[in-house]
Amino acid sequence: MTRYVTVKIPEEIGLQIDRILYKAGYSSRAEFVKDAIRRLLEKFNEQEAQPYGAQQANGNRA
């Protein structure tokens, strides 16, 4: 069984999400936010897999 947590975001960010939600193919704020978080986590995981020197050379933030 999947457990969930609640995350609060400022209203302005919610409104920005609302403006692009359906155009971007999402059916809800939750779907949009989960996808955005997954993508960011993937990016961080890819950076962690690189040697430290390669991160610096590519201009990636750790």
Secondary structure, 3 states (H helix, E strand, C coil): CCCCCCCCCCHHHHHHHHHHCCCCCCCCHHHHHHHHHHHHHHHHHHHHHCCHHHHHHHCCCC
